[in-house]
Amino acid sequence: MTKELHIVGGGMAGSEAAWQAANQGIRVVIHEMRPHVGTFAHQTGNLAEMVCSNSFRSDDDEQNAVGLLHWEMRAAGGLIMETADKHRLPAGGALAVDREPFAQAVTARLKSFPNVSVSYEEIHDLPDEGQWIFATGPLTSDSLAQAIRAETGTEALAFFDAIAPIIYAESIDMSKAWMQSRYDKGETEEEQRAYLNCPMDLADYEGFIDALLEADKTEFKPGETAGYFDGCLPIEVMAERGRETLRHGPMKPVGLTNPHQPDVKAHAVVQLRRDNALGTLYNIVGFQTKMKYGAQKEVLRRIPGLENAEFARLGGIHRNTFLNSPTLLDHSMRLKSRPNIRFAGQITGVEGYVESAAMGLLAGRLAAAEMNGEALDGPPATTATGALVTHITGGAEAKTFQPMNVNFGLFPPIDVKGGRRNRPARYKAYTDRAKADWQAWLTTARVDAA
């Protein structure tokens, strides 16, 4: 009998899980409800569609934990990283991609794989039989979320997530804006000019903050509370925490020189990052928002250079559901009450595209090994992938569990000369140890990419 793995959700985690399992001889069926059942945030029915941003964040694999996660996924023959590299856009030291061709390429690659099929349907329940991975992400349908709550006997935790607006490049006033990556970061001139910058003086900034605080915002439904993830706060929430918060966050003016006024130091700077290969679309970096559409246009057009901005997509806010994984999942990412079901991606309580894909990679490998009758433990906690899965399946305190990006604080401590103050040496030691341990783990879990 052919071994068949069912994966619910065709986002980053589901796509990577399918790729990894199929490469180990497992027949995979991806169940994706889009485009027949849409969501607030998605635009297409493509697999691995990027919603909130087109960036996989830092690609530095020696001094940054997410860059290390990139490295681990590449070493494991990951589809998401391979496709991201092929559709890369200049973004300084970050890995940003042309989001539509990226999703189209992932979809085409999986659909052309002999072991993979895609069934466009909504799954409403948790099956009693067969091997399943649920990678439905933060926008899990109401019916499935209800089934999960009924099974676990607890309320699935939820917070609210926001997406940033996208602007047509031709509507930006380049007599005020300029192209430059912070600190001219990047190996090529194109990368050093990967970001578009809009400067603000003190009066501009104060007026912007006033307008932001007074703008009409999306109201929550009765009974809903806004438990935002700190890594993706709406700009209004940041402003409410203090008038200088944005200036020390996404609007920090450091590492930039305005060629229009080289002797004038900006009080704040709004950065935009290219959103497609043609350079016709730019997203406003870190400007997730819950402002109503009319208010968004009015407030964002106060930014110097964006006075006549035309929007390809306005920002928005959506409900983000995730499990209390330390309580519900075992160390192999299986639901303790139903070991035939694994969870992967953002629904497990990791935050970010890369982290979601990494949990899909691991879930796919673990499920395939089990179905092939092989014993496979998860990677050691000294690796980025291992640190994440260790955190969500028992390392975190269940009572205060919140979504988490990968970071070196999740890794077992390591001693270096100079102690904690010698951060570069400590981070390099973390990554060196992780790479060696990840390569050793891969020898026990090797697959050959098709």
Secondary structure as GFF3:
##gff-version 3
##sequence-region A 1 450
A	DSSP	beta_strand	4	8	.	.	.	ID=ss1
A	DSSP	alpha_helix	12	22	.	.	.	ID=ss2
A	DSSP	beta_strand	27	31	.	.	.	ID=ss3
A	DSSP	beta_strand	55	58	.	.	.	ID=ss4
A	DSSP	alpha_helix	65	75	.	.	.	ID=ss5
A	DSSP	alpha_helix	79	86	.	.	.	ID=ss6
A	DSSP	beta_strand	88	89	.	.	.	ID=ss7
A	DSSP	beta_strand	94	97	.	.	.	ID=ss8
A	DSSP	alpha_helix	99	111	.	.	.	ID=ss9
A	DSSP	beta_strand	116	119	.	.	.	ID=ss10
A	DSSP	beta_strand	131	134	.	.	.	ID=ss11
A	DSSP	three_ten_helix	137	139	.	.	.	ID=ss12
A	DSSP	alpha_helix	142	152	.	.	.	ID=ss13
A	DSSP	beta_strand	157	163	.	.	.	ID=ss14
A	DSSP	beta_strand	166	168	.	.	.	ID=ss15
A	DSSP	three_ten_helix	169	171	.	.	.	ID=ss16
A	DSSP	beta_strand	178	179	.	.	.	ID=ss17
A	DSSP	three_ten_helix	182	184	.	.	.	ID=ss18
A	DSSP	alpha_helix	189	192	.	.	.	ID=ss19
A	DSSP	beta_strand	195	200	.	.	.	ID=ss20
A	DSSP	alpha_helix	202	214	.	.	.	ID=ss21
A	DSSP	three_ten_helix	230	232	.	.	.	ID=ss22
A	DSSP	alpha_helix	235	240	.	.	.	ID=ss23
A	DSSP	three_ten_helix	246	248	.	.	.	ID=ss24
A	DSSP	beta_strand	268	274	.	.	.	ID=ss25
A	DSSP	beta_strand	281	284	.	.	.	ID=ss26
A	DSSP	alpha_helix	293	300	.	.	.	ID=ss27
A	DSSP	beta_strand	311	313	.	.	.	ID=ss28
A	DSSP	beta_strand	316	322	.	.	.	ID=ss29
A	DSSP	alpha_helix	325	328	.	.	.	ID=ss30
A	DSSP	beta_strand	334	335	.	.	.	ID=ss31
A	DSSP	beta_strand	338	343	.	.	.	ID=ss32
A	DSSP	three_ten_helix	345	348	.	.	.	ID=ss33
A	DSSP	alpha_helix	353	371	.	.	.	ID=ss34
A	DSSP	alpha_helix	384	390	.	.	.	ID=ss35
A	DSSP	pi_helix	391	395	.	.	.	ID=ss36
A	DSSP	three_ten_helix	398	400	.	.	.	ID=ss37
A	DSSP	three_ten_helix	408	410	.	.	.	ID=ss38
A	DSSP	three_ten_helix	419	421	.	.	.	ID=ss39
A	DSSP	alpha_helix	423	442	.	.	.	ID=ss40
###
